[in-house]
Amino acid sequence: MRARLTTAAVALAIALGGITLAPAAQAAAAHRPSAAPLAAAAADFNVGGIWTIYQSNSANATLSVAQDAQGNLTGIARTGSSTTGTIEQGFVDGTSLYFVIAWSDGARGRYIGSRGSDGRLSGVTTDLAHPASQATWYTTWTF
């Protein structure tokens, strides 16, 4: 499974030139790895804390995230327009991360990204009800 997420990270890096996810990234995001690989990979970095995602469509969100020892993510999110959300599922594996936010307005956003050499996170988000609606995202906070 780690190889599958590594493939997803490479596909994501390629996709950031545009904003279309490669099929490998979509397939990897649909499957959650077992806890064993996460335990080893989770030590690479921790995304726990309060930080902001800046999106290319200006739909920025501030997240309050907790990460357990296996790399699983939980937390809440809020946009500037007072829309709130809950991280339904999420995990960190190596330098990659994946999470889905269920928003109070009924939307669900999937976030796939990675930690760059500068320590910042970046990736692509997709509205799960409208897969053509995608945006790139990044953080200014370092992890």
Phi, psi and chi 1 to 4 in degrees:
 res  aa     phi    psi   chi1   chi2   chi3   chi4
   1 MET       -  -34.3 -174.7   54.9   79.9      -
   2 ARG   -60.2  -39.3 -172.5 -174.6 -102.6  -45.3
   3 ALA   -63.1  -36.5      -      -      -      -
   4 ARG   -65.3  -41.1 -170.2  175.7  -66.3  161.3
   5 LEU   -70.9  -34.5  -96.4  179.7      -      -
   6 THR   -62.1  -42.4  -58.6      -      -      -
   7 THR   -60.1  -40.6  -58.0      -      -      -
   8 ALA   -63.7  -40.5      -      -      -      -
   9 ALA   -63.8  -40.4      -      -      -      -
  10 VAL   -65.6  -44.0  170.3      -      -      -
  11 ALA   -62.9  -38.4      -      -      -      -
  12 LEU   -64.7  -44.4  175.8   62.3      -      -
  13 ALA   -59.7  -39.8      -      -      -      -
  14 ILE   -67.7  -41.4  -66.7  167.6      -      -
  15 ALA   -67.4  -23.7      -      -      -      -
  16 LEU   -65.3  -16.1  -73.4  177.1      -      -
  17 GLY   -64.3  -33.8      -      -      -      -
  18 GLY  -118.5 -156.6      -      -      -      -
  19 ILE  -130.3   27.2   55.6  172.2      -      -
  20 THR  -100.4  131.2  -56.9      -      -      -
  21 LEU   -76.8  137.8  -73.9  177.2      -      -
  22 ALA   -71.5  150.1      -      -      -      -
  23 PRO   -54.6  -35.1  -25.8   33.5      -      -
  24 ALA   -63.1  -38.3      -      -      -      -
  25 ALA   -68.3  -39.4      -      -      -      -
  26 GLN   -65.2  -42.5  -68.4  171.1  -20.9      -
  27 ALA   -65.8  -41.4      -      -      -      -
  28 ALA   -66.7  -37.3      -      -      -      -
  29 ALA   -68.9  -24.4      -      -      -      -
  30 ALA   -76.9  -14.6      -      -      -      -
  31 HIS  -119.4  131.1  -63.3   74.6      -      -
  32 ARG   -94.9  128.9 -171.9 -172.7 -177.3  -58.5
  33 PRO   -67.3  160.5   15.3  -19.5      -      -
  34 SER   -67.7  164.4   68.0      -      -      -
  35 ALA   -67.3  -28.5      -      -      -      -
  36 ALA   -59.7  -51.1      -      -      -      -
  37 PRO   -65.2  -32.9  -19.7   28.5      -      -
  38 LEU   -66.4  -36.8  -77.8  177.7      -      -
  39 ALA   -59.2  -41.0      -      -      -      -
  40 ALA   -73.9  -39.7      -      -      -      -
  41 ALA   -77.6  -30.7      -      -      -      -
  42 ALA   -59.5  -26.2      -      -      -      -
  43 ALA   -69.0  -15.2      -      -      -      -
  44 ASP   -60.3  -42.1  -73.1   -4.9      -      -
  45 PHE  -165.0  159.9   69.9  105.6      -      -
  46 ASN  -124.9  127.1 -171.7  -42.6      -      -
  47 VAL   -96.3   10.2  -61.8      -      -      -
  48 GLY   -62.1  140.5      -      -      -      -
  49 GLY   132.8 -169.2      -      -      -      -
  50 ILE  -110.9  123.1  -61.8  172.0      -      -
  51 TRP  -152.1  163.4   39.6  -83.6      -      -
  52 THR  -112.2  138.8  -59.2      -      -      -
  53 ILE   -99.4  125.4  -70.9  176.6      -      -
  54 TYR  -103.4  118.7  -61.8   94.4      -      -
  55 GLN  -104.7  149.4  -65.1 -175.1 -173.8      -
  56 SER   -65.4  -18.7   60.1      -      -      -
  57 ASN   -95.4   12.2   60.9    2.7      -      -
  58 SER    66.9   10.7  -60.9      -      -      -
  59 ALA   -89.6   70.7      -      -      -      -
  60 ASN   -76.2  153.5  -55.6  -29.6      -      -
  61 ALA  -143.2  143.8      -      -      -      -
  62 THR  -102.7  129.5  -61.5      -      -      -
  63 LEU  -113.4  145.8  -78.5   65.7      -      -
  64 SER  -118.2  108.7  176.7      -      -      -
  65 VAL  -119.0  140.4 -179.9      -      -      -
  66 ALA  -117.7  140.5      -      -      -      -
  67 GLN  -125.4  127.0  178.4  177.4  -32.4      -
  68 ASP   -87.2  179.4   69.1   15.6      -      -
  69 ALA   -64.1  -23.0      -      -      -      -
  70 GLN   -89.4   -2.0  -72.1   74.8   42.1      -
  71 GLY    92.9    3.6      -      -      -      -
  72 ASN   -73.7  141.9  -62.2  -54.6      -      -
  73 LEU  -111.4  141.4  -55.1  177.7      -      -
  74 THR  -136.9  160.6   56.2      -      -      -
  75 GLY   158.3 -172.6      -      -      -      -
  76 ILE  -130.4  163.2   57.4  172.5      -      -
  77 ALA  -140.4  155.8      -      -      -      -
  78 ARG  -146.6  137.1  177.6  179.0  -65.3  -81.4
  79 THR   -96.9  170.3   66.9      -      -      -
  80 GLY   -63.0  -22.9      -      -      -      -
  81 SER   -89.9   14.5   63.7      -      -      -
  82 SER    71.1   13.2  -61.2      -      -      -
  83 THR   -73.6  134.4  -57.8      -      -      -
  84 THR  -113.0  161.4   58.1      -      -      -
  85 GLY  -152.0  165.2      -      -      -      -
  86 THR  -126.2  136.1  -57.9      -      -      -
  87 ILE   -72.9  110.3  -63.9  177.1      -      -
  88 GLU   -73.4  -44.1  -74.2 -174.4  -31.3      -
  89 GLN  -151.3  150.5   56.5 -176.3  -31.1      -
  90 GLY  -179.3  155.5      -      -      -      -
  91 PHE  -161.3  158.8   59.9   90.1      -      -
  92 VAL  -114.3  136.8  171.9      -      -      -
  93 ASP  -142.5  111.0 -177.6   13.6      -      -
  94 GLY    64.1 -120.9      -      -      -      -
  95 THR  -103.0    7.4   59.8      -      -      -
  96 SER  -103.4  151.9  -59.2      -      -      -
  97 LEU  -141.0  156.6   75.0  155.2      -      -
  98 TYR  -148.0  134.2  167.7   89.5      -      -
  99 PHE  -157.1  157.6   55.2   96.4      -      -
 100 VAL  -121.9  130.8  172.6      -      -      -
 101 ILE  -108.4  125.7  -61.6  176.1      -      -
 102 ALA   -93.3  112.5      -      -      -      -
 103 TRP   -87.9  152.4  -65.7  100.9      -      -
 104 SER   -65.4  -18.1   58.2      -      -      -
 105 ASP   -87.5    5.9   63.0    4.5      -      -
 106 GLY    97.9  -15.1      -      -      -      -
 107 ALA   -73.3  154.6      -      -      -      -
 108 ARG  -131.2  124.0  -69.1  177.6   63.9 -126.5
 109 GLY  -112.6  131.2      -      -      -      -
 110 ARG   -99.3  130.4  175.7 -179.1   60.9 -150.6
 111 TYR  -118.4  121.7  -66.0   77.8      -      -
 112 ILE  -121.9  131.2  -60.9  173.0      -      -
 113 GLY  -161.1 -171.9      -      -      -      -
 114 SER  -151.6  164.5   61.4      -      -      -
 115 ARG   -94.1  122.8  179.5  176.4  177.4 -111.6
 116 GLY   -81.2  173.0      -      -      -      -
 117 SER   -63.0  -20.6   59.6      -      -      -
 118 ASP   -85.8    0.5   61.8   -2.7      -      -
 119 GLY    87.0   -4.9      -      -      -      -
 120 ARG   -88.4  151.6  -68.0 -179.1  171.9   89.9
 121 LEU   -94.8  146.9  -53.5  176.4      -      -
 122 SER  -156.8  159.8   62.7      -      -      -
 123 GLY   175.5 -152.1      -      -      -      -
 124 VAL  -129.1  138.9  174.5      -      -      -
 125 THR  -116.6  146.9 -177.5      -      -      -
 126 THR  -132.6  134.3  -56.4      -      -      -
 127 ASP   -75.7  115.3  179.9  -25.5      -      -
 128 LEU   -65.9  -25.4  -68.3  175.4      -      -
 129 ALA   -80.8  -22.0      -      -      -      -
 130 HIS  -136.0   77.2  -55.1   95.7      -      -
 131 PRO   -56.1  -21.6  -23.6   32.2      -      -
 132 ALA   -73.3  -16.4      -      -      -      -
 133 SER   -87.4  102.3  177.5      -      -      -
 134 GLN  -132.5  156.6  -62.1 -178.4  -17.0      -
 135 ALA  -149.2  153.7      -      -      -      -
 136 THR   -86.9  158.2   57.6      -      -      -
 137 TRP  -144.0  159.7   62.0  -90.7      -      -
 138 TYR  -155.5  165.0   67.2   92.4      -      -
 139 THR  -117.8  154.7   65.6      -      -      -
 140 THR   -98.2  -19.7   57.0      -      -      -
 141 TRP   -69.2  144.7 -171.1  -97.7      -      -
 142 THR  -106.1  148.9   56.4      -      -      -
 143 PHE  -124.2      -  -61.3   87.8      -      -
